[in-house]
Structure formats: structure tokens, C-alpha cells
């Protein structure tokens, strides 16, 4: 019994060690093209400078889903200009072309600074979480981790999303 337990523990650590050596694969999910109203600020709060960017609409498309962004959400940001850092949390909903509403909460970080050679750096990544109806063909969105590479296109914020496998 003791020998079996030791074997199982050793096997677990061996498998865990092996799994950590390989970076996870990713599967492309979609790109959102988001439209926004101009940002406004609450001002400096006890948590930092609060900036709010209203989300007014847009579209999204990927291999397994396509639709529109429902107006009414917002990107809530906390800026720390002294550190060149902004934490963000965008909360909004999307509607697929077949009429399914999906809630999205997208948290991330923007960091600006300089590297060791004095060159400017810019980092902008987020991790969206989806809440899709369990009885829909989009329920798969509920059961994974996602990463997003935001970018800018004329008139839109682009959000390219991948599922971590």
C-alpha cells in the first residue's frame, strides 16, 4: 500500500514536471472590432485615476462564431501614470448571428516604459472570460482560458482572441 502511494506521488510529479516543459498550444477563436465613445474620467481616486470608455457596438467573427457587440458595456481603467501602467476591465455582451447573447468580462494590463537600452516599450494583453448559455452551441466558451492581443484599427479597437489548449 505504502509502495503504491509512493509510486503514484512520483508519477504525478513526473507528469506535472513534463507538462510544464511544453508551452500550451492555442486555437484562434475570433476577432472583435469594437467601437467606443470618447473616454471620460472620474478623476484620481483612492485606487488610481479612473477612466471609463463606453462601448457602443461593433462586430466579431471567427471560425465558430459571428455577430455583433451589444452597445452599453464599458472599459473601466485604472491608470497609474507614475508607473506607466493601466489595469483594465471591460464588461460587455455580444450577440451571435443566430441570436445567442454572451456576456464577456475582459481583464488586462497596459504597461508603457523603456527597456534596458532606453527604447520605448508597450505591453497590452488581456484575458477574456465568457458566459454563454449552457444549452447553446457556444457553451464551449465557458470551459477554457482565453488570451487576447488588443490592437488598433481606424475607428475600432481590435481584440484577437485565442483559446489556450
OpenMM code with the backbone's topology and positions (N, CA, C; nanometers):
from openmm import Vec3, app, unit

residues = "UNK UNK UNK UNK UNK UNK UNK UNK UNK UNK UNK UNK UNK UNK UNK UNK UNK UNK UNK UNK UNK UNK UNK UNK UNK UNK UNK UNK UNK UNK UNK UNK UNK UNK UNK UNK UNK UNK UNK UNK UNK UNK UNK UNK UNK UNK UNK UNK UNK UNK UNK UNK UNK UNK UNK UNK UNK UNK UNK UNK UNK UNK UNK UNK UNK UNK UNK UNK UNK UNK UNK UNK UNK UNK UNK UNK UNK UNK UNK UNK UNK UNK UNK UNK UNK UNK UNK UNK UNK UNK UNK UNK UNK UNK UNK UNK UNK UNK UNK UNK UNK UNK UNK UNK UNK UNK UNK UNK UNK UNK UNK UNK UNK UNK UNK UNK UNK UNK UNK UNK UNK UNK UNK UNK UNK UNK UNK UNK UNK UNK UNK UNK UNK UNK UNK UNK UNK UNK UNK UNK UNK UNK UNK UNK UNK UNK UNK UNK UNK UNK UNK UNK UNK UNK UNK UNK UNK UNK UNK UNK UNK UNK UNK UNK UNK".split()
positions = [
    Vec3(0.0824, -0.1186, 0.0000),
    Vec3(0.0000, 0.0000, 0.0000),
    Vec3(0.0877, 0.1263, 0.0000),
    Vec3(0.1876, 0.1284, 0.0911),
    Vec3(0.2764, 0.2434, 0.1008),
    Vec3(0.3568, 0.2593, -0.0285),
    Vec3(0.4038, 0.1467, -0.0828),
    Vec3(0.4819, 0.1483, -0.2059),
    Vec3(0.3968, 0.2003, -0.3229),
    Vec3(0.2695, 0.1624, -0.3308),
    Vec3(0.1785, 0.2095, -0.4349),
    Vec3(0.1580, 0.3593, -0.4237),
    Vec3(0.1401, 0.4089, -0.3028),
    Vec3(0.1210, 0.5514, -0.2803),
    Vec3(0.2445, 0.6305, -0.3227),
    Vec3(0.3611, 0.5827, -0.2887),
    Vec3(0.4857, 0.6492, -0.3287),
    Vec3(0.4974, 0.6505, -0.4801),
    Vec3(0.4628, 0.5382, -0.5461),
    Vec3(0.4665, 0.5329, -0.6922),
    Vec3(0.3711, 0.6353, -0.7535),
    Vec3(0.2495, 0.6433, -0.7019),
    Vec3(0.1508, 0.7381, -0.7555),
    Vec3(0.1961, 0.8822, -0.7374),
    Vec3(0.2508, 0.9145, -0.6228),
    Vec3(0.3005, 1.0505, -0.5986),
    Vec3(0.4160, 1.0815, -0.6934),
    Vec3(0.5074, 0.9875, -0.7103),
    Vec3(0.6204, 1.0073, -0.8024),
    Vec3(0.5721, 1.0250, -0.9452),
    Vec3(0.4758, 0.9447, -0.9863),
    Vec3(0.4217, 0.9561, -1.1217),
    Vec3(0.3552, 1.0907, -1.1424),
    Vec3(0.2805, 1.1365, -1.0425),
    Vec3(0.2148, 1.2669, -1.0523),
    Vec3(0.3176, 1.3776, -1.0735),
    Vec3(0.4226, 1.3806, -0.9929),
    Vec3(0.5239, 1.4863, -1.0058),
    Vec3(0.5999, 1.4753, -1.1375),
    Vec3(0.6219, 1.3547, -1.1855),
    Vec3(0.6889, 1.3360, -1.3142),
    Vec3(0.6018, 1.3921, -1.4270),
    Vec3(0.4726, 1.3593, -1.4259),
    Vec3(0.3811, 1.4087, -1.5286),
    Vec3(0.3679, 1.5608, -1.5187),
    Vec3(0.3547, 1.6120, -1.3974),
    Vec3(0.3417, 1.7573, -1.3789),
    Vec3(0.4665, 1.8294, -1.4283),
    Vec3(0.5825, 1.7741, -1.4014),
    Vec3(0.7072, 1.8344, -1.4476),
    Vec3(0.7147, 1.8344, -1.5992),
    Vec3(0.6754, 1.7226, -1.6624),
    Vec3(0.6777, 1.7133, -1.8076),
    Vec3(0.5802, 1.8124, -1.8701),
    Vec3(0.4618, 1.8242, -1.8113),
    Vec3(0.3592, 1.9136, -1.8664),
    Vec3(0.4046, 2.0589, -1.8630),
    Vec3(0.4849, 2.0959, -1.7649),
    Vec3(0.5295, 2.2333, -1.7523),
    Vec3(0.6418, 2.2681, -1.8499),
    Vec3(0.7046, 2.1705, -1.9093),
    Vec3(0.8152, 2.1965, -2.0002),
    Vec3(0.7684, 2.2432, -2.1366),
    Vec3(0.6477, 2.2095, -2.1771),
    Vec3(0.5957, 2.2439, -2.3092),
    Vec3(0.4948, 2.3573, -2.2957),
    Vec3(0.5124, 2.4595, -2.3751),
    Vec3(0.4161, 2.5689, -2.3754),
    Vec3(0.2830, 2.5192, -2.4315),
    Vec3(0.1712, 2.5713, -2.3804),
    Vec3(0.0419, 2.5247, -2.4315),
    Vec3(0.0181, 2.5708, -2.5750),
    Vec3(-0.0563, 2.4906, -2.6480),
    Vec3(-0.0992, 2.5295, -2.7817),
    Vec3(-0.2177, 2.6237, -2.7697),
    Vec3(-0.2484, 2.6927, -2.8806),
    Vec3(-0.3618, 2.7840, -2.8809),
    Vec3(-0.4433, 2.7635, -3.0073),
    Vec3(-0.5729, 2.7933, -2.9943),
    Vec3(-0.6663, 2.7833, -3.1061),
    Vec3(-0.7321, 2.9200, -3.1248),
    Vec3(-0.7265, 2.9719, -3.2470),
    Vec3(-0.7862, 3.1021, -3.2760),
    Vec3(-0.9376, 3.0942, -3.2582),
    Vec3(-0.9957, 3.1935, -3.1879),
    Vec3(-1.1395, 3.1960, -3.1623),
    Vec3(-1.2078, 3.3005, -3.2501),
    Vec3(-1.1643, 3.4261, -3.2406),
    Vec3(-1.2303, 3.5304, -3.3184),
    Vec3(-1.1562, 3.6632, -3.3032),
    Vec3(-1.2002, 3.7588, -3.3849),
    Vec3(-1.1558, 3.8973, -3.3708),
    Vec3(-1.2791, 3.9840, -3.3495),
    Vec3(-1.2736, 4.0673, -3.2475),
    Vec3(-1.3781, 4.1654, -3.2240),
    Vec3(-1.3287, 4.3002, -3.2748),
    Vec3(-1.4148, 4.3718, -3.3451),
    Vec3(-1.3869, 4.5089, -3.3855),
    Vec3(-1.4851, 4.5958, -3.3088),
    Vec3(-1.4364, 4.6623, -3.2059),
    Vec3(-1.5196, 4.7324, -3.1082),
    Vec3(-1.5194, 4.8823, -3.1364),
    Vec3(-1.6391, 4.9427, -3.1328),
    Vec3(-1.6498, 5.0878, -3.1426),
    Vec3(-1.6749, 5.1444, -3.0033),
    Vec3(-1.6221, 5.2643, -2.9804),
    Vec3(-1.6311, 5.3261, -2.8482),
    Vec3(-1.6620, 5.4747, -2.8600),
    Vec3(-1.7252, 5.5277, -2.7566),
    Vec3(-1.7386, 5.6726, -2.7416),
    Vec3(-1.6103, 5.7239, -2.6777),
    Vec3(-1.5894, 5.8555, -2.6784),
    Vec3(-1.4700, 5.9106, -2.6145),
    Vec3(-1.4648, 5.8758, -2.4649),
    Vec3(-1.3443, 5.8577, -2.4167),
    Vec3(-1.3225, 5.8264, -2.2756),
    Vec3(-1.3555, 5.9476, -2.1901),
    Vec3(-1.3969, 5.9191, -2.0663),
    Vec3(-1.4123, 6.0248, -1.9667),
    Vec3(-1.3497, 5.9768, -1.8366),
    Vec3(-1.3202, 6.0691, -1.7491),
    Vec3(-1.2526, 6.0329, -1.6252),
    Vec3(-1.3365, 6.0710, -1.5037),
    Vec3(-1.3285, 5.9878, -1.4041),
    Vec3(-1.3856, 6.0183, -1.2737),
    Vec3(-1.2868, 6.1064, -1.1981),
    Vec3(-1.1595, 6.0935, -1.2315),
    Vec3(-1.0518, 6.1657, -1.1647),
    Vec3(-0.9681, 6.0703, -1.0828),
    Vec3(-0.8801, 6.1276, -1.0034),
    Vec3(-0.7939, 6.0460, -0.9173),
    Vec3(-0.8750, 5.9983, -0.7983),
    Vec3(-0.8759, 5.8663, -0.7814),
    Vec3(-0.9476, 5.8049, -0.6697),
    Vec3(-0.8451, 5.7387, -0.5777),
    Vec3(-0.8932, 5.6741, -0.4741),
    Vec3(-0.8020, 5.6044, -0.3829),
    Vec3(-0.7330, 5.4861, -0.4490),
    Vec3(-0.7821, 5.4436, -0.5665),
    Vec3(-0.7233, 5.3305, -0.6384),
    Vec3(-0.6398, 5.3724, -0.7583),
    Vec3(-0.6448, 5.4989, -0.7964),
    Vec3(-0.5761, 5.5483, -0.9151),
    Vec3(-0.6701, 5.6363, -0.9946),
    Vec3(-0.6257, 5.6788, -1.1111),
    Vec3(-0.7117, 5.7607, -1.1955),
    Vec3(-0.8098, 5.6688, -1.2682),
    Vec3(-0.9382, 5.6883, -1.2425),
    Vec3(-1.0414, 5.6041, -1.3033),
    Vec3(-1.0844, 5.6647, -1.4363),
    Vec3(-1.0680, 5.5857, -1.5435),
    Vec3(-1.1070, 5.6265, -1.6781),
    Vec3(-1.2103, 5.5255, -1.7286),
    Vec3(-1.3148, 5.5761, -1.7921),
    Vec3(-1.4200, 5.4895, -1.8434),
    Vec3(-1.4364, 5.5160, -1.9930),
    Vec3(-1.4360, 5.4078, -2.0714),
    Vec3(-1.4539, 5.4165, -2.2162),
    Vec3(-1.5824, 5.3415, -2.2518),
    Vec3(-1.6901, 5.4140, -2.2866),
    Vec3(-1.8155, 5.3462, -2.3217),
    Vec3(-1.8023, 5.2657, -2.4516),
    Vec3(-1.8553, 5.1442, -2.4497),
    Vec3(-1.8562, 5.0574, -2.5675),
    Vec3(-1.9897, 5.0782, -2.6394),
    Vec3(-1.9818, 5.1144, -2.7674),
    Vec3(-2.1027, 5.1493, -2.8420),
    Vec3(-2.1469, 5.0447, -2.9428),
    Vec3(-2.0652, 4.9445, -2.9703),
    Vec3(-2.1046, 4.8409, -3.0656),
    Vec3(-1.9852, 4.7795, -3.1336),
    Vec3(-2.0114, 4.7232, -3.2509),
    Vec3(-1.9063, 4.6602, -3.3294),
    Vec3(-1.9494, 4.5229, -3.3774),
    Vec3(-1.8530, 4.4491, -3.4274),
    Vec3(-1.8787, 4.3156, -3.4804),
    Vec3(-1.7702, 4.2194, -3.4338),
    Vec3(-1.7971, 4.0902, -3.4492),
    Vec3(-1.6937, 3.9891, -3.4238),
    Vec3(-1.7137, 3.8751, -3.5217),
    Vec3(-1.6031, 3.8055, -3.5495),
    Vec3(-1.6097, 3.6921, -3.6406),
    Vec3(-1.4932, 3.5984, -3.6158),
    Vec3(-1.5242, 3.4692, -3.6206),
    Vec3(-1.4235, 3.3647, -3.6077),
    Vec3(-1.4737, 3.2385, -3.6738),
    Vec3(-1.3961, 3.1302, -3.6693),
    Vec3(-1.4343, 3.0063, -3.7364),
    Vec3(-1.5646, 2.9447, -3.6845),
    Vec3(-1.5975, 2.9658, -3.5551),
    Vec3(-1.7150, 2.9011, -3.4957),
    Vec3(-1.8230, 2.9995, -3.4518),
    Vec3(-1.8016, 3.1297, -3.4732),
    Vec3(-1.8995, 3.2272, -3.4264),
    Vec3(-1.8842, 3.3597, -3.4983),
    Vec3(-1.9969, 3.4312, -3.5060),
    Vec3(-2.0000, 3.5596, -3.5750),
    Vec3(-2.1179, 3.6379, -3.5192),
    Vec3(-2.1036, 3.7716, -3.5117),
    Vec3(-2.2152, 3.8507, -3.4629),
    Vec3(-2.1790, 3.9949, -3.4363),
    Vec3(-2.2525, 4.0551, -3.3422),
    Vec3(-2.2354, 4.1966, -3.3103),
    Vec3(-2.2076, 4.2155, -3.1617),
    Vec3(-2.1501, 4.3299, -3.1308),
    Vec3(-2.1258, 4.3688, -2.9929),
    Vec3(-2.2436, 4.4562, -2.9504),
    Vec3(-2.3061, 4.4210, -2.8398),
    Vec3(-2.4234, 4.4927, -2.7923),
    Vec3(-2.3786, 4.6232, -2.7270),
    Vec3(-2.4345, 4.7372, -2.7686),
    Vec3(-2.3982, 4.8648, -2.7056),
    Vec3(-2.4356, 4.8651, -2.5569),
    Vec3(-2.3602, 4.9391, -2.4783),
    Vec3(-2.3941, 4.9559, -2.3374),
    Vec3(-2.2875, 4.9103, -2.2401),
    Vec3(-2.1882, 4.8396, -2.2860),
    Vec3(-2.0795, 4.7993, -2.1974),
    Vec3(-1.9783, 4.9116, -2.1846),
    Vec3(-1.8717, 4.8838, -2.1116),
    Vec3(-1.7666, 4.9847, -2.0956),
    Vec3(-1.6350, 4.9179, -2.0581),
    Vec3(-1.5284, 4.9895, -2.0851),
    Vec3(-1.3934, 4.9514, -2.0452),
    Vec3(-1.3579, 5.0408, -1.9270),
    Vec3(-1.3417, 4.9805, -1.8090),
    Vec3(-1.3109, 5.0538, -1.6862),
    Vec3(-1.1614, 5.0416, -1.6598),
    Vec3(-1.0928, 5.1543, -1.6594),
    Vec3(-0.9472, 5.1528, -1.6461),
    Vec3(-0.9023, 5.2258, -1.5201),
    Vec3(-0.7950, 5.1757, -1.4620),
    Vec3(-0.7260, 5.2434, -1.3522),
    Vec3(-0.5852, 5.2750, -1.4001),
    Vec3(-0.5558, 5.4031, -1.4130),
    Vec3(-0.4259, 5.4454, -1.4645),
    Vec3(-0.3352, 5.4911, -1.3512),
    Vec3(-0.2115, 5.4481, -1.3598),
    Vec3(-0.1061, 5.4944, -1.2702),
    Vec3(0.0029, 5.5511, -1.3594),
    Vec3(-0.0061, 5.6809, -1.3884),
    Vec3(0.0874, 5.7419, -1.4829),
    Vec3(0.2306, 5.7400, -1.4322),
    Vec3(0.2491, 5.7458, -1.3010),
    Vec3(0.3858, 5.7437, -1.2484),
    Vec3(0.4550, 5.6103, -1.2763),
    Vec3(0.3777, 5.5043, -1.2884),
    Vec3(0.4337, 5.3716, -1.3183),
    Vec3(0.4185, 5.3338, -1.4653),
    Vec3(0.3478, 5.4157, -1.5437),
    Vec3(0.3237, 5.3818, -1.6842),
    Vec3(0.2395, 5.2571, -1.6989),
    Vec3(0.1413, 5.2426, -1.6109),
    Vec3(0.0651, 5.1177, -1.6012),
    Vec3(-0.0843, 5.1474, -1.5949),
    Vec3(-0.1615, 5.0686, -1.6690),
    Vec3(-0.3070, 5.0791, -1.6658),
    Vec3(-0.3660, 4.9395, -1.6518),
    Vec3(-0.4483, 4.9203, -1.5493),
    Vec3(-0.5248, 4.7974, -1.5352),
    Vec3(-0.6615, 4.8225, -1.5960),
    Vec3(-0.7130, 4.7249, -1.6700),
    Vec3(-0.8434, 4.7454, -1.7320),
    Vec3(-0.9333, 4.6261, -1.7108),
    Vec3(-1.0627, 4.6569, -1.7116),
    Vec3(-1.1662, 4.5546, -1.7046),
    Vec3(-1.2812, 4.6012, -1.7930),
    Vec3(-1.2956, 4.5362, -1.9063),
    Vec3(-1.4046, 4.5680, -1.9987),
    Vec3(-1.5175, 4.4686, -1.9741),
    Vec3(-1.6378, 4.5229, -1.9563),
    Vec3(-1.7549, 4.4397, -1.9300),
    Vec3(-1.8592, 4.4737, -2.0358),
    Vec3(-1.8994, 4.3716, -2.1130),
    Vec3(-1.9929, 4.3951, -2.2228),
    Vec3(-2.0552, 4.2629, -2.2648),
    Vec3(-2.1459, 4.2686, -2.3607),
    Vec3(-2.2087, 4.1469, -2.4134),
    Vec3(-2.2011, 4.1475, -2.5653),
    Vec3(-2.2038, 4.0267, -2.6202),
    Vec3(-2.2056, 4.0095, -2.7650),
    Vec3(-2.3278, 3.9262, -2.8012),
    Vec3(-2.3728, 3.9390, -2.9256),
    Vec3(-2.4868, 3.8608, -2.9747),
    Vec3(-2.4449, 3.7925, -3.1041),
    Vec3(-2.4573, 3.6611, -3.1070),
    Vec3(-2.4217, 3.5855, -3.2266),
    Vec3(-2.5256, 3.6082, -3.3353),
    Vec3(-2.4887, 3.5784, -3.4590),
    Vec3(-2.5816, 3.5943, -3.5717),
    Vec3(-2.7070, 3.5082, -3.5584),
    Vec3(-2.6991, 3.4014, -3.4784),
    Vec3(-2.8184, 3.3185, -3.4572),
    Vec3(-2.8911, 3.3550, -3.3270),
    Vec3(-2.8612, 3.4745, -3.2720),
    Vec3(-2.9401, 3.5305, -3.1629),
    Vec3(-2.9037, 3.4907, -3.0218),
    Vec3(-2.7865, 3.4360, -2.9991),
    Vec3(-2.7451, 3.3962, -2.8646),
    Vec3(-2.6640, 3.5096, -2.8018),
    Vec3(-2.7064, 3.5520, -2.6813),
    Vec3(-2.6344, 3.6562, -2.6071),
    Vec3(-2.5278, 3.5920, -2.5194),
    Vec3(-2.4081, 3.6512, -2.5201),
    Vec3(-2.2940, 3.6012, -2.4426),
    Vec3(-2.2330, 3.7180, -2.3671),
    Vec3(-2.2138, 3.7006, -2.2377),
    Vec3(-2.1530, 3.8040, -2.1532),
    Vec3(-2.0009, 3.7884, -2.1565),
    Vec3(-1.9295, 3.9008, -2.1598),
    Vec3(-1.7824, 3.8995, -2.1651),
    Vec3(-1.7276, 3.9905, -2.0561),
    Vec3(-1.6269, 3.9421, -1.9860),
    Vec3(-1.5522, 4.0221, -1.8891),
    Vec3(-1.4057, 4.0058, -1.9265),
    Vec3(-1.3442, 4.1140, -1.9711),
    Vec3(-1.2097, 4.1085, -2.0277),
    Vec3(-1.1162, 4.1930, -1.9418),
    Vec3(-1.0288, 4.1275, -1.8661),
    Vec3(-0.9359, 4.1966, -1.7765),
    Vec3(-0.7961, 4.1954, -1.8361),
    Vec3(-0.7224, 4.3042, -1.8133),
    Vec3(-0.5894, 4.3080, -1.8704),
    Vec3(-0.5007, 4.4167, -1.8158),
    Vec3(-0.3912, 4.4381, -1.8885),
    Vec3(-0.2869, 4.5286, -1.8443),
    Vec3(-0.2237, 4.5994, -1.9636),
    Vec3(-0.2049, 4.7285, -1.9477),
    Vec3(-0.1255, 4.8073, -2.0418),
    Vec3(-0.0064, 4.8596, -1.9634),
    Vec3(0.1114, 4.8411, -2.0169),
    Vec3(0.2325, 4.8880, -1.9499),
    Vec3(0.3211, 4.9577, -2.0523),
    Vec3(0.3607, 5.0782, -2.0197),
    Vec3(0.4488, 5.1554, -2.1065),
    Vec3(0.5741, 5.1920, -2.0282),
    Vec3(0.6857, 5.1886, -2.0948),
    Vec3(0.8110, 5.2223, -2.0283),
    Vec3(0.9262, 5.2197, -2.1259),
    Vec3(1.0433, 5.1880, -2.0734),
    Vec3(1.1621, 5.1754, -2.1566),
    Vec3(1.2357, 5.0480, -2.1163),
    Vec3(1.3040, 4.9890, -2.2140),
    Vec3(1.3812, 4.8690, -2.1839),
    Vec3(1.5199, 4.9084, -2.1337),
    Vec3(1.6067, 4.8097, -2.1145),
    Vec3(1.7411, 4.8333, -2.0604),
    Vec3(1.8248, 4.9235, -2.1505),
    Vec3(1.7896, 4.9290, -2.2801),
    Vec3(1.8649, 5.0127, -2.3743),
    Vec3(1.8006, 5.1504, -2.3940),
    Vec3(1.6943, 5.1775, -2.3176),
    Vec3(1.6286, 5.3072, -2.3276),
    Vec3(1.5251, 5.3181, -2.4383),
    Vec3(1.4951, 5.2063, -2.5035),
    Vec3(1.3942, 5.2074, -2.6098),
    Vec3(1.2549, 5.1968, -2.5481),
    Vec3(1.1568, 5.2662, -2.6073),
    Vec3(1.0209, 5.2591, -2.5536),
    Vec3(0.9628, 5.1181, -2.5645),
    Vec3(0.8866, 5.0791, -2.4629),
    Vec3(0.8180, 4.9502, -2.4635),
    Vec3(0.6685, 4.9728, -2.4456),
    Vec3(0.5893, 4.8835, -2.5011),
    Vec3(0.4445, 4.8904, -2.4880),
    Vec3(0.3924, 4.7485, -2.4793),
    Vec3(0.3229, 4.7174, -2.3717),
    Vec3(0.2663, 4.5840, -2.3495),
    Vec3(0.1168, 4.6001, -2.3289),
    Vec3(0.0353, 4.5239, -2.4016),
    Vec3(-0.1102, 4.5338, -2.3917),
    Vec3(-0.1674, 4.3945, -2.4158),
    Vec3(-0.2106, 4.3277, -2.3087),
    Vec3(-0.2696, 4.1940, -2.3188),
    Vec3(-0.3877, 4.1853, -2.2231),
    Vec3(-0.4836, 4.0994, -2.2587),
    Vec3(-0.5989, 4.0775, -2.1735),
    Vec3(-0.6340, 3.9289, -2.1700),
    Vec3(-0.7221, 3.8946, -2.0768),
    Vec3(-0.7686, 3.7566, -2.0619),
    Vec3(-0.9214, 3.7585, -2.0495),
    Vec3(-0.9918, 3.7423, -2.1613),
    Vec3(-1.1382, 3.7446, -2.1545),
    Vec3(-1.1955, 3.6180, -2.0917),
    Vec3(-1.3096, 3.6367, -2.0253),
    Vec3(-1.3895, 3.5246, -1.9744),
    Vec3(-1.5285, 3.5380, -2.0341),
    Vec3(-1.5829, 3.4268, -2.0778),
    Vec3(-1.7127, 3.4260, -2.1439),
    Vec3(-1.8158, 3.3556, -2.0560),
    Vec3(-1.9397, 3.4045, -2.0628),
    Vec3(-2.0543, 3.3381, -2.0013),
    Vec3(-2.1578, 3.3181, -2.1115),
    Vec3(-2.1600, 3.1968, -2.1657),
    Vec3(-2.2556, 3.1611, -2.2703),
    Vec3(-2.3618, 3.0690, -2.2107),
    Vec3(-2.4821, 3.0688, -2.2663),
    Vec3(-2.5855, 2.9781, -2.2150),
    Vec3(-2.5405, 2.8324, -2.2243),
    Vec3(-2.5623, 2.7579, -2.1166),
    Vec3(-2.5213, 2.6175, -2.1131),
    Vec3(-2.5913, 2.5333, -2.2187),
    Vec3(-2.7120, 2.5741, -2.2591),
    Vec3(-2.7877, 2.4955, -2.3561),
    Vec3(-2.7673, 2.5436, -2.4998),
    Vec3(-2.6626, 2.6228, -2.5219),
    Vec3(-2.6358, 2.6741, -2.6563),
    Vec3(-2.5151, 2.6036, -2.7182),
    Vec3(-2.4984, 2.6224, -2.8490),
    Vec3(-2.3818, 2.5642, -2.9160),
    Vec3(-2.2538, 2.6399, -2.8817),
    Vec3(-2.2643, 2.7471, -2.8009),
    Vec3(-2.1487, 2.8262, -2.7597),
    Vec3(-2.1056, 2.7951, -2.6159),
    Vec3(-2.1648, 2.6942, -2.5553),
    Vec3(-2.1319, 2.6577, -2.4166),
    Vec3(-1.9832, 2.6263, -2.4003),
    Vec3(-1.9169, 2.5838, -2.5062),
    Vec3(-1.7729, 2.5542, -2.5011),
    Vec3(-1.6925, 2.6751, -2.4543),
    Vec3(-1.7452, 2.7972, -2.4762),
    Vec3(-1.6739, 2.9179, -2.4324),
    Vec3(-1.6591, 2.9246, -2.2803),
    Vec3(-1.7492, 2.8591, -2.2077),
    Vec3(-1.7493, 2.8644, -2.0610),
    Vec3(-1.6356, 2.7846, -1.9972),
    Vec3(-1.5725, 2.6976, -2.0717),
    Vec3(-1.4849, 2.5977, -2.0107),
    Vec3(-1.3407, 2.6037, -2.0588),
    Vec3(-1.2881, 2.7236, -2.0719),
    Vec3(-1.1488, 2.7355, -2.1154),
    Vec3(-1.0913, 2.8698, -2.0699),
    Vec3(-0.9626, 2.8815, -2.0828),
    Vec3(-0.8896, 3.0063, -2.0589),
    Vec3(-0.8598, 3.0666, -2.1956),
    Vec3(-0.8726, 3.1992, -2.2054),
    Vec3(-0.8504, 3.2698, -2.3314),
    Vec3(-0.7491, 3.3813, -2.3107),
    Vec3(-0.6750, 3.4110, -2.4154),
    Vec3(-0.5847, 3.5260, -2.4157),
    Vec3(-0.6199, 3.6133, -2.5348),
    Vec3(-0.5933, 3.7412, -2.5189),
    Vec3(-0.6329, 3.8379, -2.6204),
    Vec3(-0.5169, 3.9322, -2.6479),
    Vec3(-0.4964, 3.9603, -2.7753),
    Vec3(-0.3993, 4.0604, -2.8173),
    Vec3(-0.4778, 4.1769, -2.8764),
    Vec3(-0.4926, 4.2832, -2.7980),
    Vec3(-0.5633, 4.4015, -2.8487),
    Vec3(-0.4762, 4.4807, -2.9448),
    Vec3(-0.5416, 4.5544, -3.0302),
    Vec3(-0.4726, 4.6412, -3.1241),
    Vec3(-0.5659, 4.7522, -3.1678),
    Vec3(-0.5197, 4.8334, -3.2567),
    Vec3(-0.5976, 4.9476, -3.3010),
    Vec3(-0.6089, 4.9459, -3.4526),
    Vec3(-0.7299, 4.9674, -3.5024),
    Vec3(-0.7578, 4.9826, -3.6445),
    Vec3(-0.8379, 5.1112, -3.6584),
    Vec3(-0.8350, 5.1766, -3.7734),
    Vec3(-0.9099, 5.3020, -3.7877),
    Vec3(-1.0576, 5.2847, -3.7489),
    Vec3(-1.0990, 5.3572, -3.6456),
    Vec3(-1.2372, 5.3546, -3.5992),
    Vec3(-1.2733, 5.2401, -3.5071),
    Vec3(-1.1775, 5.1493, -3.4773),
    Vec3(-1.2068, 5.0310, -3.3964),
    Vec3(-1.0920, 5.0005, -3.3010),
    Vec3(-1.1272, 4.9297, -3.1948),
    Vec3(-1.0281, 4.8571, -3.1161),
    Vec3(-1.0415, 4.7120, -3.1586),
    Vec3(-0.9324, 4.6520, -3.1989),
    Vec3(-0.9306, 4.5125, -3.2437),
    Vec3(-0.8917, 4.4243, -3.1269),
    Vec3(-0.9678, 4.3181, -3.1051),
    Vec3(-0.9375, 4.2216, -2.9993),
    Vec3(-0.9305, 4.0834, -3.0626),
    Vec3(-0.8100, 4.0300, -3.0814),
    Vec3(-0.7912, 3.8968, -3.1373),
    Vec3(-0.7769, 3.7993, -3.0203),
    Vec3(-0.8618, 3.6963, -3.0211),
    Vec3(-0.8733, 3.6067, -2.9057),
    Vec3(-0.8364, 3.4647, -2.9452),
    Vec3(-0.7600, 3.3996, -2.8555),
    Vec3(-0.7203, 3.2601, -2.8708),
    Vec3(-0.7606, 3.1806, -2.7461),
    Vec3(-0.7977, 3.0575, -2.7693),
    Vec3(-0.8263, 2.9628, -2.6606),
    Vec3(-0.6969, 2.8903, -2.6268),
    Vec3(-0.6625, 2.8830, -2.4980),
    Vec3(-0.5448, 2.8084, -2.4544),
    Vec3(-0.5850, 2.6618, -2.4452),
    Vec3(-0.5131, 2.5769, -2.5181),
    Vec3(-0.5458, 2.4334, -2.5200),
    Vec3(-0.4702, 2.3572, -2.4117),
] * unit.nanometer
topology = app.Topology()
chain = topology.addChain("A")
for resn in residues:
    res = topology.addResidue(resn, chain)
    for name in ("N", "CA", "C"):
        topology.addAtom(name, app.Element.getBySymbol(name[0]), res)
